[in-house]
Amino acid sequence: MKLLEIIKSLSNETRLNILEWLKDPFNHFPEEELSEYTPELGVCVSDIAKKAGMSIPTVSDYLKTMSAANILIATRRGQWTYYRRNEKSIQELSEFIKNKL
């Protein structure tokens, strides 16, 4: 686990919000935006950017940072990129914080 990289990737309120939104997309995104949603695919970058009230390039950078830290998993489908949480990594982080810090 790259603890510092993970912590840096989450050191922004919007990034933390994104992680929360992706935990339960149906509670955070309009149903019509989730028409293609599956747990294996995730939520489209454009829908996340819209929810965040930010530009797609800015949110894409945030998502790439979180993906590089292995907190999110990106899936490319055509011209669109979808993101979902990497629950295994999040669980490992939780256990590390609980047991070591």
Secondary structure, 3 states (H helix, E strand, C coil): CCHHHHHHHCCCHHHHHHHHHHHCHHHHCCHHHHCCCCCCCCEEHHHHHHHHCCCHHHHHHHHHHHHHCCCEEEEEECCEEEEEECHHHHHHHHHHHHHHC
